[in-house]
């Protein structure tokens, strides 16, 4: 099993969700996050004072799926989240040792 974490621009969330559904992903978690990478922050003017916005709003999507679904999900995220501009985001893939559905006690891929 794999865990895919994708940090994307907030306005791309609906497109990414639809792309994942199109490749058979049945569930995902979404978390609003703030951060920066190469995009850095930007300077804004508020009531005549300049201040730096270090952390930019992003959305983090987490998906746990079987190994054979991972590559299709990664391609779907990349295709839907890409704007060809700095700050498009990152995708991280991790191995998952165990999953358990609390309600039924199912384990492994059956719990997904």
C-alpha positions as CSV (number, residue, x, y, z in Angstrom):
1,X,0.0,0.0,0.0
2,X,1.1,3.6,-0.7
3,X,0.4,6.9,0.9
4,X,0.4,9.8,-1.5
5,X,0.6,13.3,-0.1
6,X,0.2,16.2,-2.5
7,X,0.6,19.8,-1.7
8,X,-1.1,21.9,-4.3
9,X,-2.6,25.4,-5.0
10,X,-6.0,25.7,-3.4
11,X,-7.8,26.6,-6.6
12,X,-6.7,23.3,-8.2
13,X,-8.4,21.1,-5.5
14,X,-11.6,20.4,-7.4
15,X,-9.7,19.4,-10.6
16,X,-7.4,17.1,-8.7
17,X,-10.3,15.5,-6.8
18,X,-12.1,14.8,-10.1
19,X,-9.0,13.5,-11.7
20,X,-8.4,11.1,-8.8
21,X,-12.0,9.9,-8.9
22,X,-11.6,9.3,-12.7
23,X,-8.7,6.8,-12.0
24,X,-10.7,5.0,-9.3
25,X,-9.6,6.6,-6.1
26,X,-12.5,6.2,-3.7
27,X,-11.4,8.4,-0.7
28,X,-9.1,11.2,0.2
29,X,-8.4,13.6,3.0
30,X,-7.9,17.4,2.5
31,X,-6.1,19.7,4.9
32,X,-5.6,23.4,4.5
33,X,-1.9,24.2,5.1
34,X,0.4,27.2,4.7
35,X,4.0,27.0,3.6
36,X,6.7,28.1,1.1
37,X,9.4,26.6,-1.0
38,X,11.1,28.2,-4.0
39,X,8.0,30.4,-4.4
40,X,9.0,32.1,-1.1
41,X,6.5,34.6,0.1
42,X,5.5,38.1,-1.2
43,X,5.2,41.6,0.1
44,X,1.8,43.3,0.7
45,X,0.8,46.7,1.6
46,X,-1.7,47.1,4.4
47,X,-2.8,50.5,5.7
48,X,0.3,52.1,4.4
49,X,2.7,49.6,6.0
50,X,4.6,47.0,4.1
51,X,4.7,43.4,5.4
52,X,6.0,40.1,4.2
53,X,3.7,37.2,3.8
54,X,6.0,34.2,4.4
55,X,3.6,31.4,4.3
56,X,1.3,30.9,1.3
57,X,-2.0,29.1,1.5
58,X,-1.9,25.6,0.1
59,X,-4.0,22.4,0.2
60,X,-2.6,19.0,1.2
61,X,-4.3,15.9,-0.1
62,X,-3.6,12.5,1.4
63,X,-4.6,9.3,-0.3
64,X,-3.9,5.7,0.8
65,X,-4.2,3.2,-2.0
66,X,-3.0,-0.1,-3.3
67,X,0.4,-0.3,-5.0
68,X,-1.1,-0.9,-8.4
69,X,-3.2,2.3,-8.2
70,X,-0.3,4.6,-7.1
71,X,1.2,5.5,-10.5
72,X,-2.2,6.4,-12.0
73,X,-3.0,8.5,-9.0
74,X,0.3,10.4,-9.2
75,X,-0.2,11.0,-13.0
76,X,-3.7,12.3,-12.3
77,X,-2.5,14.7,-9.6
78,X,0.3,16.0,-11.8
79,X,-2.0,16.5,-14.8
80,X,-4.7,18.3,-12.8
81,X,-2.5,20.4,-10.5
82,X,0.0,21.7,-13.1
83,X,-0.1,25.3,-14.1
84,X,3.5,25.5,-15.3
85,X,4.1,28.3,-12.8
86,X,6.3,28.3,-9.7
87,X,4.4,27.0,-6.6
88,X,2.5,24.2,-8.3
89,X,3.4,22.0,-5.4
90,X,5.0,18.6,-4.5
91,X,4.0,15.0,-4.3
92,X,5.4,12.6,-1.7
93,X,4.9,8.8,-1.8
94,X,5.4,6.6,1.3
95,X,4.9,2.9,2.0
96,X,2.1,2.0,4.4
97,X,2.7,-1.2,6.5
98,X,-0.9,-1.6,7.8
99,X,-4.4,-0.2,7.5
100,X,-7.3,-1.2,9.7
101,X,-11.0,-0.3,9.2
102,X,-12.2,0.5,12.7
103,X,-15.9,-0.4,12.1
104,X,-15.3,-4.0,10.7
105,X,-11.8,-4.8,11.8
106,X,-10.8,-5.4,8.1
107,X,-7.0,-5.1,7.6
108,X,-4.6,-4.4,4.7
109,X,-6.0,-3.5,1.4
110,X,-9.5,-4.8,2.4
111,X,-9.6,-1.8,4.8
112,X,-9.1,0.7,2.0
